[in-house]
C-alpha cells in the first residue's frame, strides 16, 4: 500500500508540474516568492496610449543609451579605468530594455546599425564625435564626459516621466534607467573628486547635480551598475 501511495503521489506532482505555465515553474524554488512578486508587479503595470511626444522620447532614449555605451566603450580603450567598461555593460542592458518597449509598441528601432559611433539621428553622431575628442585628452576629461552623459540622460528621462502616468510600463523602465544614471553620475563625480576636480553641471541644475553626487548609492529592481 505504501508503495502504491508513493507512486500515486509522484504521478500527481508530475501532472501538476506539467500543467503549470513555464513562468510559474521557473518561479518555484528558493527564489519562487521573489519571482512571483516581480511577475505580479509587472502584471499590475498598464500600457500607454502613445502620444507623438512619448513616441519621440522612446526613440530618442534608445539612441541616447547607445551613445552612452559607445562613448564608454571607446574611452575604455583609451584610458586605464575600469569604470568605463563596467558602465558600458549597464548601458547595453538599458538599450535592451528600451528595445523591448519599442517591440511591444510596434515602433521602428532607430538603431539600424549597432556599430560603435553609428546613429540614425545626425545630432548623436555629432555629439559622439565631440565627446570622444574631449574625453580622449585626459582621464579627467573622460570622467567629465561621463558625468555630462549621465546628467543628460537624467534630464531627458525626467522630461519623459513628466509625460507619463504612474504605474505604466514605460514609466517603470524610465524610473529604473534614471536610478541607474544617478548611480553612474555618482561614480564619475567621485572619480573627479579623487582628482581634485569639481564638475560644472550643463544639463541639470547645479544644486540637483551636487545633491545626486553626494547622496548614497541606490539599489532597486534589476541590475543598474
C-alpha atoms as a printed R data frame, in Angstrom:
    type eleno elety resid chain resno      x      y       z
1   ATOM     1    CA   UNK     A     1  0.000  0.000   0.000
2   ATOM     2    CA   UNK     A     2  2.769  2.451   0.878
3   ATOM     3    CA   UNK     A     3  4.486  1.765  -2.439
4   ATOM     4    CA   UNK     A     4  1.269  2.368  -4.386
5   ATOM     5    CA   UNK     A     5  0.623  5.608  -2.460
6   ATOM     6    CA   UNK     A     6  4.131  6.834  -3.239
7   ATOM     7    CA   UNK     A     7  3.675  6.111  -6.938
8   ATOM     8    CA   UNK     A     8  0.338  7.955  -6.998
9   ATOM     9    CA   UNK     A     9  1.889 10.932  -5.196
10  ATOM    10    CA   UNK     A    10  4.773 11.152  -7.688
11  ATOM    11    CA   UNK     A    11  2.347 10.948 -10.614
12  ATOM    12    CA   UNK     A    12  0.145 13.660  -9.109
13  ATOM    13    CA   UNK     A    13  3.087 16.020  -8.542
14  ATOM    14    CA   UNK     A    14  4.315 15.383 -12.062
15  ATOM    15    CA   UNK     A    15  0.930 16.149 -13.574
16  ATOM    16    CA   UNK     A    16  0.635 19.387 -11.571
17  ATOM    17    CA   UNK     A    17  4.120 20.473 -12.697
18  ATOM    18    CA   UNK     A    18  3.274 19.782 -16.333
19  ATOM    19    CA   UNK     A    19  0.026 21.764 -16.073
20  ATOM    20    CA   UNK     A    20  1.796 24.816 -14.665
21  ATOM    21    CA   UNK     A    21  2.815 27.545 -17.152
22  ATOM    22    CA   UNK     A    22  6.535 27.856 -17.804
23  ATOM    23    CA   UNK     A    23  6.731 31.153 -15.909
24  ATOM    24    CA   UNK     A    24  5.228 29.555 -12.795
25  ATOM    25    CA   UNK     A    25  7.624 26.609 -12.973
26  ATOM    26    CA   UNK     A    26 10.598 28.967 -13.256
27  ATOM    27    CA   UNK     A    27  9.380 30.832 -10.176
28  ATOM    28    CA   UNK     A    28  9.496 27.716  -7.961
29  ATOM    29    CA   UNK     A    29 12.313 27.034  -5.522
30  ATOM    30    CA   UNK     A    30 14.117 29.220  -3.037
31  ATOM    31    CA   UNK     A    31 13.592 32.328  -5.176
32  ATOM    32    CA   UNK     A    32  9.994 31.474  -6.063
33  ATOM    33    CA   UNK     A    33  8.461 34.091  -3.800
34  ATOM    34    CA   UNK     A    34 10.665 36.816  -5.195
35  ATOM    35    CA   UNK     A    35  9.965 35.688  -8.758
36  ATOM    36    CA   UNK     A    36  6.211 35.661  -8.218
37  ATOM    37    CA   UNK     A    37  6.361 39.086  -6.612
38  ATOM    38    CA   UNK     A    38  8.215 40.545  -9.612
39  ATOM    39    CA   UNK     A    39  5.761 38.904 -12.030
40  ATOM    40    CA   UNK     A    40  2.848 40.363 -10.078
41  ATOM    41    CA   UNK     A    41  4.345 43.852 -10.171
42  ATOM    42    CA   UNK     A    42  4.790 43.562 -13.923
43  ATOM    43    CA   UNK     A    43  1.244 42.253 -14.337
44  ATOM    44    CA   UNK     A    44 -0.067 45.322 -12.489
45  ATOM    45    CA   UNK     A    45  1.580 47.677 -14.958
46  ATOM    46    CA   UNK     A    46 -0.531 49.107 -17.738
47  ATOM    47    CA   UNK     A    47  0.425 50.054 -21.255
48  ATOM    48    CA   UNK     A    48  0.399 53.614 -22.536
49  ATOM    49    CA   UNK     A    49 -1.563 55.321 -25.272
50  ATOM    50    CA   UNK     A    50  1.384 56.714 -27.190
51  ATOM    51    CA   UNK     A    51  1.356 60.396 -27.968
52  ATOM    52    CA   UNK     A    52  3.759 61.823 -30.517
53  ATOM    53    CA   UNK     A    53  5.855 63.160 -27.642
54  ATOM    54    CA   UNK     A    54  6.120 59.790 -25.865
55  ATOM    55    CA   UNK     A    55  6.940 58.053 -29.129
56  ATOM    56    CA   UNK     A    56  9.737 60.521 -29.837
57  ATOM    57    CA   UNK     A    57 11.006 60.162 -26.274
58  ATOM    58    CA   UNK     A    58 11.299 56.379 -26.628
59  ATOM    59    CA   UNK     A    59 13.143 56.605 -29.925
60  ATOM    60    CA   UNK     A    60 15.404 59.342 -28.580
61  ATOM    61    CA   UNK     A    61 16.281 57.454 -25.383
62  ATOM    62    CA   UNK     A    62 17.102 54.282 -27.331
63  ATOM    63    CA   UNK     A    63 19.779 56.149 -29.282
64  ATOM    64    CA   UNK     A    64 20.897 58.146 -26.267
65  ATOM    65    CA   UNK     A    65 21.633 54.942 -24.356
66  ATOM    66    CA   UNK     A    66 23.586 53.722 -27.383
67  ATOM    67    CA   UNK     A    67 25.532 56.988 -27.346
68  ATOM    68    CA   UNK     A    68 26.476 56.347 -23.723
69  ATOM    69    CA   UNK     A    69 27.508 52.760 -24.428
70  ATOM    70    CA   UNK     A    70 29.559 53.679 -27.496
71  ATOM    71    CA   UNK     A    71 31.372 56.558 -25.811
72  ATOM    72    CA   UNK     A    72 32.237 54.448 -22.767
73  ATOM    73    CA   UNK     A    73 33.453 51.527 -24.854
74  ATOM    74    CA   UNK     A    74 35.679 53.860 -26.869
75  ATOM    75    CA   UNK     A    75 37.050 55.629 -23.779
76  ATOM    76    CA   UNK     A    76 37.687 52.288 -22.065
77  ATOM    77    CA   UNK     A    77 40.210 51.515 -24.798
78  ATOM    78    CA   UNK     A    78 41.821 54.926 -24.417
79  ATOM    79    CA   UNK     A    79 42.173 55.112 -20.634
80  ATOM    80    CA   UNK     A    80 43.147 52.656 -17.931
81  ATOM    81    CA   UNK     A    81 39.956 52.923 -15.868
82  ATOM    82    CA   UNK     A    82 37.539 50.021 -15.436
83  ATOM    83    CA   UNK     A    83 34.596 52.339 -14.748
84  ATOM    84    CA   UNK     A    84 34.013 52.873 -18.471
85  ATOM    85    CA   UNK     A    85 33.740 49.213 -19.440
86  ATOM    86    CA   UNK     A    86 31.627 48.467 -16.360
87  ATOM    87    CA   UNK     A    87 29.119 51.208 -17.068
88  ATOM    88    CA   UNK     A    88 29.130 50.375 -20.793
89  ATOM    89    CA   UNK     A    89 27.799 46.924 -19.862
90  ATOM    90    CA   UNK     A    90 24.961 48.567 -17.929
91  ATOM    91    CA   UNK     A    91 24.181 50.813 -20.898
92  ATOM    92    CA   UNK     A    92 23.849 47.712 -23.085
93  ATOM    93    CA   UNK     A    93 21.175 46.421 -20.710
94  ATOM    94    CA   UNK     A    94 19.422 49.775 -20.837
95  ATOM    95    CA   UNK     A    95 19.417 49.620 -24.621
96  ATOM    96    CA   UNK     A    96 17.859 46.150 -24.460
97  ATOM    97    CA   UNK     A    97 15.129 47.338 -22.069
98  ATOM    98    CA   UNK     A    98 14.200 50.155 -24.445
99  ATOM    99    CA   UNK     A    99 14.292 47.812 -27.433
100 ATOM   100    CA   UNK     A   100 11.726 45.595 -25.713
101 ATOM   101    CA   UNK     A   101  9.463 48.626 -25.257
102 ATOM   102    CA   UNK     A   102  9.801 49.521 -28.929
103 ATOM   103    CA   UNK     A   103  8.869 45.963 -29.885
104 ATOM   104    CA   UNK     A   104  5.887 45.992 -27.513
105 ATOM   105    CA   UNK     A   105  4.505 49.172 -29.054
106 ATOM   106    CA   UNK     A   106  5.387 48.311 -32.644
107 ATOM   107    CA   UNK     A   107  7.803 51.228 -33.051
108 ATOM   108    CA   UNK     A   108 10.687 51.122 -35.555
109 ATOM   109    CA   UNK     A   109 14.080 50.721 -33.923
110 ATOM   110    CA   UNK     A   110 16.299 53.731 -34.702
111 ATOM   111    CA   UNK     A   111 19.374 51.569 -34.056
112 ATOM   112    CA   UNK     A   112 19.614 50.137 -37.555
113 ATOM   113    CA   UNK     A   113 23.405 49.788 -37.280
114 ATOM   114    CA   UNK     A   114 24.730 48.711 -33.879
115 ATOM   115    CA   UNK     A   115 28.339 49.510 -34.760
116 ATOM   116    CA   UNK     A   116 30.098 51.938 -32.441
117 ATOM   117    CA   UNK     A   117 29.590 55.549 -33.488
118 ATOM   118    CA   UNK     A   118 26.741 54.813 -35.920
119 ATOM   119    CA   UNK     A   119 23.458 56.648 -35.291
120 ATOM   120    CA   UNK     A   120 20.264 57.455 -37.147
121 ATOM   121    CA   UNK     A   121 19.996 60.997 -35.811
122 ATOM   122    CA   UNK     A   122 22.863 63.251 -37.011
123 ATOM   123    CA   UNK     A   123 22.820 65.022 -33.630
124 ATOM   124    CA   UNK     A   124 24.018 61.839 -31.934
125 ATOM   125    CA   UNK     A   125 26.783 61.323 -34.487
126 ATOM   126    CA   UNK     A   126 27.993 64.869 -33.898
127 ATOM   127    CA   UNK     A   127 27.776 64.520 -30.120
128 ATOM   128    CA   UNK     A   128 29.598 61.186 -30.171
129 ATOM   129    CA   UNK     A   129 32.497 62.676 -32.147
130 ATOM   130    CA   UNK     A   130 32.634 65.709 -29.850
131 ATOM   131    CA   UNK     A   131 32.650 63.629 -26.653
132 ATOM   132    CA   UNK     A   132 35.261 61.198 -27.950
133 ATOM   133    CA   UNK     A   133 37.513 64.105 -28.886
134 ATOM   134    CA   UNK     A   134 37.040 65.734 -25.496
135 ATOM   135    CA   UNK     A   135 37.353 62.525 -23.487
136 ATOM   136    CA   UNK     A   136 40.484 61.478 -25.314
137 ATOM   137    CA   UNK     A   137 42.505 64.391 -23.983
138 ATOM   138    CA   UNK     A   138 42.986 63.048 -20.459
139 ATOM   139    CA   UNK     A   139 41.438 60.774 -17.868
140 ATOM   140    CA   UNK     A   140 39.912 63.772 -16.088
141 ATOM   141    CA   UNK     A   141 38.348 64.934 -19.349
142 ATOM   142    CA   UNK     A   142 36.979 61.411 -19.847
143 ATOM   143    CA   UNK     A   143 35.377 61.438 -16.384
144 ATOM   144    CA   UNK     A   144 33.813 64.820 -17.189
145 ATOM   145    CA   UNK     A   145 32.385 63.341 -20.391
146 ATOM   146    CA   UNK     A   146 30.892 60.529 -18.337
147 ATOM   147    CA   UNK     A   147 29.292 62.964 -15.915
148 ATOM   148    CA   UNK     A   148 27.915 65.015 -18.808
149 ATOM   149    CA   UNK     A   149 26.335 61.951 -20.449
150 ATOM   150    CA   UNK     A   150 24.692 60.855 -17.222
151 ATOM   151    CA   UNK     A   151 23.242 64.258 -16.375
152 ATOM   152    CA   UNK     A   152 21.943 64.487 -19.962
153 ATOM   153    CA   UNK     A   153 20.286 61.074 -19.531
154 ATOM   154    CA   UNK     A   154 18.707 62.126 -16.242
155 ATOM   155    CA   UNK     A   155 17.406 65.401 -17.673
156 ATOM   156    CA   UNK     A   156 15.842 63.655 -20.689
157 ATOM   157    CA   UNK     A   157 14.347 60.889 -18.550
158 ATOM   158    CA   UNK     A   158 12.824 63.451 -16.189
159 ATOM   159    CA   UNK     A   159 11.172 65.097 -19.197
160 ATOM   160    CA   UNK     A   160  9.922 61.701 -20.328
161 ATOM   161    CA   UNK     A   161  8.491 60.745 -16.942
162 ATOM   162    CA   UNK     A   162  6.512 64.003 -16.831
163 ATOM   163    CA   UNK     A   163  4.584 62.810 -19.908
164 ATOM   164    CA   UNK     A   164  3.623 59.508 -18.287
165 ATOM   165    CA   UNK     A   165  1.117 58.328 -15.724
166 ATOM   166    CA   UNK     A   166  2.486 56.374 -12.746
167 ATOM   167    CA   UNK     A   167  2.483 52.584 -12.801
168 ATOM   168    CA   UNK     A   168  2.808 52.250 -16.563
169 ATOM   169    CA   UNK     A   169  5.346 50.007 -18.281
170 ATOM   170    CA   UNK     A   170  7.278 52.896 -19.841
171 ATOM   171    CA   UNK     A   171  7.294 54.896 -16.601
172 ATOM   172    CA   UNK     A   172  8.732 51.909 -14.720
173 ATOM   173    CA   UNK     A   173 11.550 51.497 -17.243
174 ATOM   174    CA   UNK     A   174 12.295 55.219 -17.228
175 ATOM   175    CA   UNK     A   175 12.461 55.285 -13.429
176 ATOM   176    CA   UNK     A   176 14.855 52.305 -13.430
177 ATOM   177    CA   UNK     A   177 17.053 53.948 -16.054
178 ATOM   178    CA   UNK     A   178 17.048 57.193 -14.077
179 ATOM   179    CA   UNK     A   179 18.115 55.417 -10.914
180 ATOM   180    CA   UNK     A   180 20.956 53.745 -12.805
181 ATOM   181    CA   UNK     A   181 22.036 57.056 -14.344
182 ATOM   182    CA   UNK     A   182 22.159 58.638 -10.894
183 ATOM   183    CA   UNK     A   183 24.451 55.831  -9.769
184 ATOM   184    CA   UNK     A   184 26.650 56.302 -12.828
185 ATOM   185    CA   UNK     A   185 26.767 60.037 -12.196
186 ATOM   186    CA   UNK     A   186 27.919 59.322  -8.635
187 ATOM   187    CA   UNK     A   187 30.674 57.083  -9.965
188 ATOM   188    CA   UNK     A   188 32.069 59.735 -12.300
189 ATOM   189    CA   UNK     A   189 31.656 62.576  -9.782
190 ATOM   190    CA   UNK     A   190 33.519 60.502  -7.198
191 ATOM   191    CA   UNK     A   191 36.428 59.904  -9.552
192 ATOM   192    CA   UNK     A   192 36.572 63.575 -10.449
193 ATOM   193    CA   UNK     A   193 36.677 64.363  -6.733
194 ATOM   194    CA   UNK     A   194 39.602 61.987  -6.326
195 ATOM   195    CA   UNK     A   195 41.371 64.038  -8.988
196 ATOM   196    CA   UNK     A   196 40.568 67.258  -7.150
197 ATOM   197    CA   UNK     A   197 38.125 68.392  -9.825
198 ATOM   198    CA   UNK     A   198 34.650 69.825  -9.354
199 ATOM   199    CA   UNK     A   199 32.117 69.323 -12.140
200 ATOM   200    CA   UNK     A   200 30.020 72.159 -13.547
201 ATOM   201    CA   UNK     A   201 26.568 70.907 -14.495
202 ATOM   202    CA   UNK     A   202 25.382 71.569 -18.043
203 ATOM   203    CA   UNK     A   203 22.011 69.843 -18.254
204 ATOM   204    CA   UNK     A   204 20.849 69.786 -14.630
205 ATOM   205    CA   UNK     A   205 20.643 72.494 -12.031
206 ATOM   206    CA   UNK     A   206 23.981 72.557 -10.195
207 ATOM   207    CA   UNK     A   207 22.253 72.030  -6.838
208 ATOM   208    CA   UNK     A   208 20.449 68.980  -8.218
209 ATOM   209    CA   UNK     A   209 23.679 67.579  -9.638
210 ATOM   210    CA   UNK     A   210 25.567 68.090  -6.369
211 ATOM   211    CA   UNK     A   211 22.713 66.569  -4.362
212 ATOM   212    CA   UNK     A   212 22.752 63.414  -6.501
213 ATOM   213    CA   UNK     A   213 26.544 63.167  -6.407
214 ATOM   214    CA   UNK     A   214 26.611 63.437  -2.600
215 ATOM   215    CA   UNK     A   215 23.751 61.001  -1.951
216 ATOM   216    CA   UNK     A   216 24.124 57.241  -1.282
217 ATOM   217    CA   UNK     A   217 24.204 54.603  -3.979
218 ATOM   218    CA   UNK     A   218 20.703 53.434  -4.867
219 ATOM   219    CA   UNK     A   219 19.501 49.864  -5.132
220 ATOM   220    CA   UNK     A   220 16.360 48.687  -6.833
221 ATOM   221    CA   UNK     A   221 14.810 46.015  -9.036
222 ATOM   222    CA   UNK     A   222 17.085 44.867 -11.812
223 ATOM   223    CA   UNK     A   223 20.791 45.457 -12.322
224 ATOM   224    CA   UNK     A   224 21.757 49.074 -12.598
225 ATOM   225    CA   UNK     A   225 25.504 49.102 -12.297
